[in-house]
């Protein structure tokens, strides 16, 4: 019954505001039922060279890649709404076994570069975070222009980003969950972690909507599925 009501409401909205599926182009849905299933995947974890554990909700391939690119490069901010719950799941898994205590864990979205924000007019990561029900602490800023990461290999990505972020204020005594949209080599998250630690903060973990398929170990030194995470006792395993 609830599904029927939801579909009827979406049909009514589609009449007033025509849309097409960001995954396959089918009419009347931001993300059709088939593509919703295609985007959803099993959460995985990788450990970056900097020691940060990254949990990703799905893999950056096939339909998921198409949909995320629509958000990142084609202005389809409307797809953030169905993608938000996936990111939220990754965030919850990432901090599930974090050490308890005060203060609480803050969310730090990886800041968008100057050129990227100017080109898009919005931050995909912040848009996803809002759809996931969170608002990030804007503690990091870019300190200068960098080349587009997607054009670089692993070693050059790390060099490109090294020293490119800094904290606005002292972060002493504060703990953070770093959030990004996609993790490839981990260079962006590693730089964010370096900047937080340099300001006295602690990085508990990181979470992303998606991770690229591992090629020659570029996505991290190890990878585990959600089943492995729980079987091994979470991030302490």
Secondary structure in CASP SS format (residue, H / E / C, confidence):
PFRMAT SS
TARGET T0000
AUTHOR 0000-0000-0000
METHOD secondary structure of the structure
MODEL  1
X C 1.00
X H 1.00
X H 1.00
X H 1.00
X H 1.00
X H 1.00
X H 1.00
X H 1.00
X H 1.00
X H 1.00
X H 1.00
X H 1.00
X H 1.00
X H 1.00
X H 1.00
X H 1.00
X C 1.00
X C 1.00
X C 1.00
X E 1.00
X C 1.00
X C 1.00
X C 1.00
X C 1.00
X C 1.00
X C 1.00
X E 1.00
X C 1.00
X C 1.00
X C 1.00
X C 1.00
X C 1.00
X H 1.00
X H 1.00
X H 1.00
X H 1.00
X H 1.00
X H 1.00
X H 1.00
X C 1.00
X C 1.00
X C 1.00
X C 1.00
X E 1.00
X E 1.00
X E 1.00
X E 1.00
X C 1.00
X C 1.00
X C 1.00
X C 1.00
X C 1.00
X E 1.00
X E 1.00
X E 1.00
X E 1.00
X E 1.00
X E 1.00
X E 1.00
X C 1.00
X C 1.00
X H 1.00
X H 1.00
X H 1.00
X H 1.00
X H 1.00
X H 1.00
X H 1.00
X H 1.00
X H 1.00
X H 1.00
X H 1.00
X H 1.00
X C 1.00
X C 1.00
X C 1.00
X H 1.00
X H 1.00
X H 1.00
X H 1.00
X H 1.00
X H 1.00
X H 1.00
X H 1.00
X H 1.00
X H 1.00
X H 1.00
X H 1.00
X H 1.00
X H 1.00
X H 1.00
X H 1.00
X H 1.00
X H 1.00
X H 1.00
X C 1.00
X C 1.00
X C 1.00
X C 1.00
X C 1.00
X C 1.00
X C 1.00
X C 1.00
X C 1.00
X E 1.00
X E 1.00
X E 1.00
X E 1.00
X E 1.00
X C 1.00
X C 1.00
X C 1.00
X C 1.00
X H 1.00
X H 1.00
X H 1.00
X H 1.00
X H 1.00
X H 1.00
X H 1.00
X C 1.00
X C 1.00
X C 1.00
X H 1.00
X H 1.00
X H 1.00
X H 1.00
X H 1.00
X H 1.00
X H 1.00
X H 1.00
X H 1.00
X C 1.00
X C 1.00
X C 1.00
X C 1.00
X C 1.00
X C 1.00
X C 1.00
X E 1.00
X E 1.00
X E 1.00
X C 1.00
X C 1.00
X C 1.00
X C 1.00
X C 1.00
X C 1.00
X H 1.00
X H 1.00
X H 1.00
X C 1.00
X C 1.00
X H 1.00
X H 1.00
X H 1.00
X H 1.00
X H 1.00
X H 1.00
X H 1.00
X H 1.00
X C 1.00
X C 1.00
X C 1.00
X E 1.00
X E 1.00
X E 1.00
X C 1.00
X C 1.00
X C 1.00
X C 1.00
X C 1.00
X C 1.00
X C 1.00
X E 1.00
X E 1.00
X E 1.00
X E 1.00
X E 1.00
X E 1.00
X E 1.00
X E 1.00
X E 1.00
X C 1.00
X C 1.00
X C 1.00
X H 1.00
X H 1.00
X H 1.00
X H 1.00
X H 1.00
X H 1.00
X H 1.00
X H 1.00
X H 1.00
X H 1.00
X H 1.00
X H 1.00
X C 1.00
X C 1.00
X C 1.00
X E 1.00
X E 1.00
X E 1.00
X E 1.00
X E 1.00
X E 1.00
X E 1.00
X E 1.00
X E 1.00
X E 1.00
X C 1.00
X C 1.00
X C 1.00
X C 1.00
X C 1.00
X C 1.00
X C 1.00
X C 1.00
X C 1.00
X C 1.00
X C 1.00
X E 1.00
X E 1.00
X E 1.00
X H 1.00
X H 1.00
X H 1.00
X H 1.00
X H 1.00
X H 1.00
X C 1.00
X C 1.00
X H 1.00
X H 1.00
X H 1.00
X C 1.00
END
